[in-house]
Amino acid sequence: MRKLCHRTTVGIESDINALQFNKAVARLYSLCSAIEKAPPSADRDQAVRTLLLLVSPMVPHVAEEAWATAGNDGLIADAAWPIVDPAMLVDDEVTIAVQVNGKLRDTLVFPKGAPKDEVEAAALASEKIVRLLEGKPPRKVIVVPDRLVNIVA
């Protein structure tokens, strides 16, 4: 939830600066949906506060009412914009697509920067891939780091 808030804040800042308000609103909808699905927690409460701050430039009157209803002191117009932590914008893990003959057949989650041979071995050992290859060795395996494994059968 924290990462999503920081990413949404950065995205909305750039969208507003580029006068792309429709993109900013779409990001707000995405954050709102994630907040609705999240279980009650301190992170969720902070996400709601962040959502109110992010929506305030576009619908200031509604944001002021929601700010007061949420029990915050003062005006939302006087509140500080959310501070972005650059460390929260970096992914520690990546999802790697595994393709057989150009068609997506599986996905794997690995730490960012995992060695090619380790990723290739995991892709070839995947249950779905083993079933598709039917015991035959692949003709060629192409590994694009942190992106995909393409197996030519």
C-alpha positions, 0 to 999 in steps of 0.5 A: 500500500505504501509503494502504491501511494508513493508511485501514485503521488509521483505519477499525479505530480507529473500528470498535473505538471503535463496538464494531463488531468484524465491520467491523474484521475485514472491514477486516483481511481486505481489508488481508491480501488486498492484502498477499498480492497485493503484490510484496515491498517495504519498503512490504509489510513495513511493511504486515505489521507494521501488520497485526499491530498492528491485529489484536492487540486482537482476537486478542492471543495469535496476534498475539504469536506472529506478532510474535515469529516476524516477529523483532520485539523485545519484546511487541506489547502494548508496541508503539505503535499505528500513527500515521496520516498525514492526507495519506495519507487524501486522494485525488489522483485520482477515478474518474468514472462516465460514464452514458448514459441512466442506465446506466454505460457507462465510467469516467474517472480525473481529478485531483480538482477537474478543471474540468467542461468538461474532464471533459465533453469527455473523456466525450464523446470516450470511444470507448465513448460515441462508439460508443453515440451513433452520431454524434448529439449528446447532448440533455443532459449533466449533470456532477456534479464528481468523481462522474459525467457523465450523458449523455441521448441 
